């Protein structure tokens, strides 16, 4: 079963056509004891073939400790959305349903290298001197 239906592919391709540079999806998984790991990989594989600027790298959570540590992955399935720069964007779990549009938006932002934050927000954030850990949880309820 495909996650991305044929009828949806043209709209996704159109949205991704705005990409300026390559984006790499670094996917962390394991074969056993992982809910939705296989499904998440399949979804990311289907997405990566829709635009040649999307690259997919797959890492085994247990067998790639250096990569796990480098990206601060502490649970799986996990997807890092980055290019040559890591912006700290992580998706945990399967980015399907409502989360899929958030994944597409993250890919576009990373590709553009822009957050689209207002100048006021940029100024405010530049004044923060201590580390901040932000998490956004997405749910339809």
N, CA and C atoms as an extended XYZ file, in Angstrom:
423
Properties=species:S:1:pos:R:3:atomname:S:1:resname:S:1:resid:I:1 pbc="F F F"
N         0.836       -1.177        0.000 N   UNK     1
C         0.000        0.000        0.000 CA  UNK     1
C         0.886        1.247        0.000 C   UNK     1
N         0.570        2.172       -0.864 N   UNK     2
C         1.296        3.436       -0.907 CA  UNK     2
C         0.684        4.431        0.057 C   UNK     2
N         1.538        5.225        0.674 N   UNK     3
C         1.049        6.289        1.548 CA  UNK     3
C         0.653        7.509        0.719 C   UNK     3
N         1.475        7.842       -0.256 N   UNK     4
C         1.189        9.001       -1.104 CA  UNK     4
C         0.412        8.508       -2.315 C   UNK     4
N        -0.828        8.903       -2.371 N   UNK     5
C        -1.709        8.451       -3.444 CA  UNK     5
C        -1.374        9.166       -4.762 C   UNK     5
N        -1.598        8.484       -5.882 N   UNK     6
C        -1.305        9.057       -7.195 CA  UNK     6
C        -2.003       10.400       -7.397 C   UNK     6
N        -3.222       10.526       -6.887 N   UNK     7
C        -3.976       11.767       -7.077 CA  UNK     7
C        -3.354       12.947       -6.313 C   UNK     7
N        -2.556       12.652       -5.274 N   UNK     8
C        -1.928       13.701       -4.468 CA  UNK     8
C        -0.532       14.083       -4.959 C   UNK     8
N         0.085       13.237       -5.754 N   UNK     9
C         1.471       13.471       -6.179 CA  UNK     9
C         1.655       14.771       -6.963 C   UNK     9
N         0.773       15.118       -7.896 N   UNK    10
C         0.981       16.391       -8.622 CA  UNK    10
C         0.998       17.610       -7.698 C   UNK    10
N         0.117       17.661       -6.722 N   UNK    11
C         0.082       18.805       -5.802 CA  UNK    11
C         1.341       18.846       -4.936 C   UNK    11
N         1.821       17.694       -4.506 N   UNK    12
C         3.040       17.643       -3.699 CA  UNK    12
C         4.235       18.070       -4.546 C   UNK    12
N         4.311       17.565       -5.777 N   UNK    13
C         5.399       17.957       -6.683 CA  UNK    13
C         5.377       19.463       -6.936 C   UNK    13
N         4.194       20.008       -7.107 N   UNK    14
C         4.062       21.453       -7.333 CA  UNK    14
C         4.584       22.230       -6.128 C   UNK    14
N         4.214       21.805       -4.945 N   UNK    15
C         4.683       22.481       -3.728 CA  UNK    15
C         6.203       22.378       -3.617 C   UNK    15
N         6.755       21.210       -3.878 N   UNK    16
C         8.190       20.996       -3.772 CA  UNK    16
C         8.980       21.689       -4.881 C   UNK    16
N         8.322       22.077       -5.937 N   UNK    17
C         9.021       22.754       -7.037 CA  UNK    17
C         9.613       24.100       -6.592 C   UNK    17
N         9.174       24.607       -5.455 N   UNK    18
C         9.714       25.864       -4.922 CA  UNK    18
C        11.044       25.662       -4.199 C   UNK    18
N        11.509       24.427       -4.090 N   UNK    19
C        12.772       24.170       -3.397 CA  UNK    19
C        13.920       24.857       -4.128 C   UNK    19
N        14.793       25.500       -3.355 N   UNK    20
C        15.953       26.185       -3.926 CA  UNK    20
C        17.204       25.332       -3.911 C   UNK    20
N        17.342       24.497       -2.885 N   UNK    21
C        18.537       23.665       -2.764 CA  UNK    21
C        18.150       22.298       -2.205 C   UNK    21
N        19.117       21.405       -2.229 N   UNK    22
C        18.870       20.050       -1.746 CA  UNK    22
C        18.588       20.023       -0.249 C   UNK    22
N        17.766       19.076        0.141 N   UNK    23
C        17.454       18.818        1.544 CA  UNK    23
C        17.662       17.328        1.776 C   UNK    23
N        18.286       17.015        2.891 N   UNK    24
C        18.500       15.622        3.239 CA  UNK    24
C        17.604       15.248        4.415 C   UNK    24
N        16.870       14.174        4.237 N   UNK    25
C        16.076       13.596        5.315 CA  UNK    25
C        16.921       12.472        5.895 C   UNK    25
N        17.383       12.656        7.125 N   UNK    26
C        18.176       11.634        7.803 CA  UNK    26
C        17.231       10.882        8.733 C   UNK    26
N        16.986        9.638        8.349 N   UNK    27
C        15.969        8.834        9.030 CA  UNK    27
C        16.624        7.812        9.948 C   UNK    27
N        16.190        7.794       11.212 N   UNK    28
C        16.713        6.867       12.223 CA  UNK    28
C        15.641        5.835       12.550 C   UNK    28
N        16.030        4.565       12.483 N   UNK    29
C        15.082        3.471       12.599 CA  UNK    29
C        15.771        2.255       13.204 C   UNK    29
N        15.004        1.204       13.387 N   UNK    30
C        15.550       -0.119       13.675 CA  UNK    30
C        14.511       -1.140       13.248 C   UNK    30
N        14.974       -2.349       13.044 N   UNK    31
C        14.111       -3.383       12.478 CA  UNK    31
C        13.145       -4.001       13.478 C   UNK    31
N        13.513       -4.060       14.751 N   UNK    32
C        12.634       -4.708       15.725 CA  UNK    32
C        12.219       -3.710       16.792 C   UNK    32
N        11.090       -3.980       17.397 N   UNK    33
C        10.577       -3.192       18.513 CA  UNK    33
C        10.480       -1.702       18.191 C   UNK    33
N         9.883       -1.403       17.066 N   UNK    34
C         9.715        0.001       16.687 CA  UNK    34
C         8.395        0.165       15.955 C   UNK    34
N         7.419        0.753       16.659 N   UNK    35
C         6.132        1.019       16.026 CA  UNK    35
C         6.304        2.080       14.944 C   UNK    35
N         5.789        1.799       13.775 N   UNK    36
C         5.742        2.712       12.634 CA  UNK    36
C         7.079        2.991       11.968 C   UNK    36
N         8.144        2.274       12.312 N   UNK    37
C         9.426        2.493       11.642 CA  UNK    37
C         9.355        2.117       10.160 C   UNK    37
N         8.818        0.965        9.866 N   UNK    38
C         8.727        0.540        8.453 CA  UNK    38
C         7.834        1.480        7.658 C   UNK    38
N         6.714        1.848        8.243 N   UNK    39
C         5.777        2.729        7.543 CA  UNK    39
C         6.389        4.116        7.315 C   UNK    39
N         7.110        4.609        8.299 N   UNK    40
C         7.746        5.920        8.159 CA  UNK    40
C         8.792        5.880        7.055 C   UNK    40
N         9.585        4.832        7.036 N   UNK    41
C        10.597        4.702        5.974 CA  UNK    41
C         9.931        4.673        4.603 C   UNK    41
N         8.856        3.916        4.478 N   UNK    42
C         8.163        3.836        3.197 CA  UNK    42
C         7.653        5.212        2.779 C   UNK    42
N         7.060        5.945        3.702 N   UNK    43
C         6.558        7.281        3.398 CA  UNK    43
C         7.693        8.193        2.939 C   UNK    43
N         8.821        8.173        3.635 N   UNK    44
C         9.955        9.017        3.261 CA  UNK    44
C        10.553        8.602        1.922 C   UNK    44
N        10.575        7.304        1.655 N   UNK    45
C        11.059        6.839        0.349 CA  UNK    45
C        10.141        7.324       -0.774 C   UNK    45
N         8.833        7.240       -0.554 N   UNK    46
C         7.879        7.714       -1.557 CA  UNK    46
C         8.041        9.215       -1.790 C   UNK    46
N         8.253        9.965       -0.725 N   UNK    47
C         8.420       11.408       -0.837 CA  UNK    47
C         9.720       11.751       -1.567 C   UNK    47
N        10.794       11.047       -1.251 N   UNK    48
C        12.099       11.381       -1.826 CA  UNK    48
C        12.168       11.163       -3.334 C   UNK    48
N        11.314       10.313       -3.872 N   UNK    49
C        11.339       10.111       -5.328 CA  UNK    49
C        10.512       11.162       -6.076 C   UNK    49
N         9.782       11.981       -5.350 N   UNK    50
C         8.965       13.002       -6.005 CA  UNK    50
C         9.760       14.225       -6.437 C   UNK    50
N        10.940       14.432       -5.840 N   UNK    51
C        11.780       15.563       -6.229 CA  UNK    51
C        13.236       15.174       -6.032 C   UNK    51
N        14.055       15.394       -7.059 N   UNK    52
C        15.454       14.971       -6.970 CA  UNK    52
C        16.289       15.827       -6.017 C   UNK    52
N        15.717       16.884       -5.465 N   UNK    53
C        16.424       17.688       -4.472 CA  UNK    53
C        16.256       17.130       -3.058 C   UNK    53
N        15.435       16.105       -2.905 N   UNK    54
C        15.248       15.464       -1.601 CA  UNK    54
C        16.074       14.186       -1.575 C   UNK    54
N        17.005       14.151       -0.632 N   UNK    55
C        17.860       12.972       -0.447 CA  UNK    55
C        17.454       12.283        0.853 C   UNK    55
N        17.491       10.981        0.842 N   UNK    56
C        17.133       10.201        2.027 CA  UNK    56
C        18.337        9.378        2.462 C   UNK    56
N        18.708        9.533        3.734 N   UNK    57
C        19.747        8.711        4.349 CA  UNK    57
C        19.104        7.958        5.502 C   UNK    57
N        19.376        6.676        5.588 N   UNK    58
C        18.767        5.834        6.613 CA  UNK    58
C        19.856        5.333        7.561 C   UNK    58
N        19.610        5.485        8.855 N   UNK    59
C        20.548        5.059        9.879 CA  UNK    59
C        19.845        4.133       10.857 C   UNK    59
N        20.519        3.042       11.203 N   UNK    60
C        20.012        2.152       12.233 CA  UNK    60
C        20.333        2.776       13.591 C   UNK    60
N        19.321        2.916       14.418 N   UNK    61
C        19.450        3.577       15.717 CA  UNK    61
C        20.506        2.908       16.597 C   UNK    61
N        20.552        1.594       16.584 N   UNK    62
C        21.491        0.852       17.447 CA  UNK    62
C        22.894        0.783       16.850 C   UNK    62
N        23.000        0.717       15.524 N   UNK    63
C        24.284        0.473       14.871 CA  UNK    63
C        25.001        1.733       14.392 C   UNK    63
N        24.417        2.905       14.584 N   UNK    64
C        25.040        4.156       14.171 CA  UNK    64
C        25.095        5.148       15.333 C   UNK    64
N        25.783        4.783       16.417 N   UNK    65
C        25.774        5.648       17.603 CA  UNK    65
C        26.372        7.037       17.357 C   UNK    65
N        27.335        7.150       16.468 N   UNK    66
C        27.926        8.467       16.197 CA  UNK    66
C        26.899        9.400       15.567 C   UNK    66
N        26.121        8.895       14.626 N   UNK    67
C        25.083        9.712       13.984 CA  UNK    67
C        23.958       10.029       14.965 C   UNK    67
N        23.600        9.053       15.774 N   UNK    68
C        22.565        9.256       16.796 CA  UNK    68
C        22.985       10.385       17.731 C   UNK    68
N        24.230       10.339       18.173 N   UNK    69
C        24.728       11.375       19.078 CA  UNK    69
C        24.849       12.722       18.370 C   UNK    69
N        25.353       12.710       17.156 N   UNK    70
C        25.539       13.951       16.391 CA  UNK    70
C        24.238       14.733       16.266 C   UNK    70
N        23.137       14.026       16.032 N   UNK    71
C        21.847       14.687       15.821 CA  UNK    71
C        20.965       14.681       17.069 C   UNK    71
N        21.459       14.140       18.158 N   UNK    72
C        20.708       14.164       19.417 CA  UNK    72
C        19.422       13.373       19.374 C   UNK    72
N        19.440       12.250       18.694 N   UNK    73
C        18.242       11.420       18.558 CA  UNK    73
C        18.092       10.560       19.805 C   UNK    73
N        16.918       10.628       20.439 N   UNK    74
C        16.712        9.845       21.658 CA  UNK    74
C        15.512        8.912       21.577 C   UNK    74
N        14.844        8.894       20.440 N   UNK    75
C        13.713        7.983       20.239 CA  UNK    75
C        13.528        7.774       18.736 C   UNK    75
N        12.845        6.704       18.403 N   UNK    76
C        12.605        6.409       16.990 CA  UNK    76
C        11.146        6.040       16.777 C   UNK    76
N        10.671        6.152       15.561 N   UNK    77
C        11.348        6.661       14.383 CA  UNK    77
C        11.600        8.163       14.480 C   UNK    77
N        12.720        8.595       13.905 N   UNK    78
C        13.091       10.006       13.940 CA  UNK    78
C        13.577       10.439       12.560 C   UNK    78
N        13.184       11.634       12.163 N   UNK    79
C        13.610       12.191       10.887 CA  UNK    79
C        14.205       13.569       11.131 C   UNK    79
N        15.431       13.750       10.676 N   UNK    80
C        16.109       15.044       10.726 CA  UNK    80
C        15.940       15.687        9.353 C   UNK    80
N        15.489       16.935        9.330 N   UNK    81
C        15.353       17.675        8.076 CA  UNK    81
C        16.463       18.714        8.060 C   UNK    81
N        17.431       18.562        7.150 N   UNK    82
C        18.592       19.445        7.130 CA  UNK    82
C        19.163       19.530        5.719 C   UNK    82
N        20.089       20.446        5.543 N   UNK    83
C        20.933       20.449        4.352 CA  UNK    83
C        22.356       20.445        4.878 C   UNK    83
N        23.253       21.266        4.334 N   UNK    84
C        24.602       21.303        4.913 CA  UNK    84
C        24.573       21.877        6.331 C   UNK    84
N        23.476       22.537        6.677 N   UNK    85
C        23.290       23.073        8.022 CA  UNK    85
C        22.155       22.302        8.711 C   UNK    85
N        22.362       22.000        9.971 N   UNK    86
C        21.327       21.355       10.768 CA  UNK    86
C        20.597       22.437       11.557 C   UNK    86
N        19.336       22.659       11.220 N   UNK    87
C        18.537       23.694       11.868 CA  UNK    87
C        17.841       23.186       13.131 C   UNK    87
N        18.043       21.912       13.463 N   UNK    88
C        17.430       21.352       14.658 CA  UNK    88
C        16.009       20.848       14.438 C   UNK    88
N        15.600       20.702       13.187 N   UNK    89
C        14.236       20.245       12.896 CA  UNK    89
C        14.198       18.721       12.966 C   UNK    89
N        13.330       18.207       13.836 N   UNK    90
C        13.184       16.770       14.034 CA  UNK    90
C        11.710       16.405       13.997 C   UNK    90
N        11.416       15.287       13.375 N   UNK    91
C        10.080       14.705       13.412 CA  UNK    91
C        10.217       13.347       14.076 C   UNK    91
N         9.465       13.128       15.147 N   UNK    92
C         9.447       11.837       15.829 CA  UNK    92
C         8.102       11.183       15.549 C   UNK    92
N         8.144        9.903       15.224 N   UNK    93
C         6.925        9.225       14.816 CA  UNK    93
C         6.752        9.363       13.308 C   UNK    93
N         5.643        8.892       12.828 N   UNK    94
C         5.385        8.941       11.393 CA  UNK    94
C         4.767       10.297       11.033 C   UNK    94
N         5.387       11.032       10.114 N   UNK    95
C         4.845       12.347        9.732 CA  UNK    95
C         3.737       12.211        8.684 C   UNK    95
N         2.675       11.563        9.073 N   UNK    96
C         1.536       11.353        8.177 CA  UNK    96
C         0.367       12.193        8.673 C   UNK    96
N        -0.684       12.239        7.894 N   UNK    97
C        -1.846       13.028        8.291 CA  UNK    97
C        -1.505       14.503        8.341 C   UNK    97
N        -1.901       15.173        9.406 N   UNK    98
C        -1.627       16.604        9.559 CA  UNK    98
C        -0.125       16.890        9.574 C   UNK    98
N         0.648       15.974       10.111 N   UNK    99
C         2.086       16.183       10.211 CA  UNK    99
C         2.763       16.197        8.848 C   UNK    99
N         2.146       15.581        7.835 N   UNK   100
C         2.770       15.528        6.515 CA  UNK   100
C         2.921       16.928        5.923 C   UNK   100
N         1.912       17.772        6.089 N   UNK   101
C         2.034       19.137        5.568 CA  UNK   101
C         3.108       19.906        6.331 C   UNK   101
N         3.276       19.630        7.622 N   UNK   102
C         4.353       20.249        8.398 CA  UNK   102
C         5.716       19.783        7.893 C   UNK   102
N         5.816       18.519        7.521 N   UNK   103
C         7.064       18.002        6.958 CA  UNK   103
C         7.387       18.713        5.648 C   UNK   103
N         6.400       18.861        4.772 N   UNK   104
C         6.631       19.563        3.505 CA  UNK   104
C         7.074       21.001        3.749 C   UNK   104
N         6.428       21.680        4.696 N   UNK   105
C         6.811       23.057        5.021 CA  UNK   105
C         8.240       23.115        5.558 C   UNK   105
N         8.609       22.159        6.389 N   UNK   106
C         9.972       22.123        6.933 CA  UNK   106
C        10.993       21.908        5.820 C   UNK   106
N        10.679       21.039        4.889 N   UNK   107
C        11.571       20.794        3.751 CA  UNK   107
C        11.773       22.090        2.960 C   UNK   107
N        10.694       22.803        2.703 N   UNK   108
C        10.801       24.058        1.954 CA  UNK   108
C        11.609       25.104        2.719 C   UNK   108
N        11.374       25.242        4.013 N   UNK   109
C        12.126       26.222        4.804 CA  UNK   109
C        13.621       25.904        4.801 C   UNK   109
N        13.969       24.646        4.980 N   UNK   110
C        15.377       24.257        4.977 CA  UNK   110
C        15.974       24.498        3.597 C   UNK   110
N        15.238       24.186        2.559 N   UNK   111
C        15.712       24.398        1.196 CA  UNK   111
C        15.988       25.871        0.909 C   UNK   111
N        15.140       26.729        1.459 N   UNK   112
C        15.299       28.169        1.245 CA  UNK   112
C        16.310       28.778        2.211 C   UNK   112
N        16.577       28.099        3.321 N   UNK   113
C        17.473       28.649        4.324 CA  UNK   113
C        16.851       29.823        5.061 C   UNK   113
N        15.535       29.893        5.033 N   UNK   114
C        14.807       31.010        5.644 CA  UNK   114
C        13.712       30.483        6.557 C   UNK   114
N        13.531       31.148        7.689 N   UNK   115
C        12.470       30.762        8.614 CA  UNK   115
C        11.197       31.575        8.387 C   UNK   115
N        11.306       32.660        7.642 N   UNK   116
C        10.183       33.578        7.411 CA  UNK   116
C         9.735       34.289        8.684 C   UNK   116
N        10.627       34.378        9.657 N   UNK   117
C        10.313       35.125       10.866 CA  UNK   117
C        10.368       36.623       10.575 C   UNK   117
N         9.552       37.364       11.272 N   UNK   118
C         9.537       38.819       11.109 CA  UNK   118
C        10.838       39.416       11.647 C   UNK   118
N        11.209       40.612       11.196 N   UNK   119
C        12.403       41.264       11.741 CA  UNK   119
C        12.332       41.442       13.259 C   UNK   119
N        11.140       41.707       13.775 N   UNK   120
C        10.982       41.858       15.218 CA  UNK   120
C        11.298       40.558       15.947 C   UNK   120
N        10.801       39.447       15.411 N   UNK   121
C        11.074       38.143       16.028 CA  UNK   121
C        12.560       37.811       15.957 C   UNK   121
N        13.192       38.110       14.826 N   UNK   122
C        14.626       37.850       14.685 CA  UNK   122
C        15.424       38.653       15.711 C   UNK   122
N        15.053       39.907       15.894 N   UNK   123
C        15.737       40.763       16.860 CA  UNK   123
C        15.563       40.205       18.269 C   UNK   123
N        14.336       39.853       18.610 N   UNK   124
C        14.063       39.290       19.937 CA  UNK   124
C        14.893       38.034       20.173 C   UNK   124
N        14.899       37.139       19.201 N   UNK   125
C        15.624       35.878       19.357 CA  UNK   125
C        17.133       36.095       19.435 C   UNK   125
N        17.647       37.096       18.734 N   UNK   126
C        19.085       37.358       18.771 CA  UNK   126
C        19.545       37.831       20.147 C   UNK   126
N        18.606       38.313       20.945 N   UNK   127
C        18.940       38.813       22.281 CA  UNK   127
C        18.921       37.724       23.357 C   UNK   127
N        18.473       36.527       23.006 N   UNK   128
C        18.466       35.411       23.961 CA  UNK   128
C        19.887       34.879       24.079 C   UNK   128
N        20.395       34.858       25.289 N   UNK   129
C        21.796       34.475       25.507 CA  UNK   129
C        21.961       33.089       26.125 C   UNK   129
N        20.871       32.480       26.581 N   UNK   130
C        20.962       31.146       27.157 CA  UNK   130
C        20.316       30.143       26.204 C   UNK   130
N        20.796       28.913       26.210 N   UNK   131
C        20.201       27.905       25.325 CA  UNK   131
C        18.712       27.699       25.618 C   UNK   131
N        17.948       27.508       24.558 N   UNK   132
C        16.508       27.274       24.671 CA  UNK   132
C        16.176       26.012       23.887 C   UNK   132
N        15.369       25.156       24.475 N   UNK   133
C        14.937       23.930       23.807 CA  UNK   133
C        13.442       24.048       23.527 C   UNK   133
N        13.089       24.142       22.238 N   UNK   134
C        11.684       24.270       21.849 CA  UNK   134
C        11.197       22.955       21.262 C   UNK   134
N         9.983       22.587       21.605 N   UNK   135
C         9.347       21.423       21.006 CA  UNK   135
C         7.945       21.811       20.604 C   UNK   135
N         7.530       21.360       19.422 N   UNK   136
C         6.184       21.594       18.939 CA  UNK   136
C         5.527       20.230       18.774 C   UNK   136
N         4.371       20.065       19.388 N   UNK   137
C         3.630       18.820       19.283 CA  UNK   137
C         2.424       19.066       18.398 C   UNK   137
N         2.208       18.191       17.425 N   UNK   138
C         1.109       18.339       16.487 CA  UNK   138
C         0.122       17.214       16.717 C   UNK   138
N        -1.139       17.555       16.878 N   UNK   139
C        -2.191       16.568       17.029 CA  UNK   139
C        -3.488       17.143       16.482 C   UNK   139
N        -4.316       16.322       15.861 N   UNK   140
C        -5.585       16.838       15.330 CA  UNK   140
C        -6.618       17.114       16.411 C   UNK   140
N        -6.367       16.722       17.657 N   UNK   141
C        -7.358       16.967       18.699 CA  UNK   141
C        -7.016       18.204       19.453 C   UNK   141
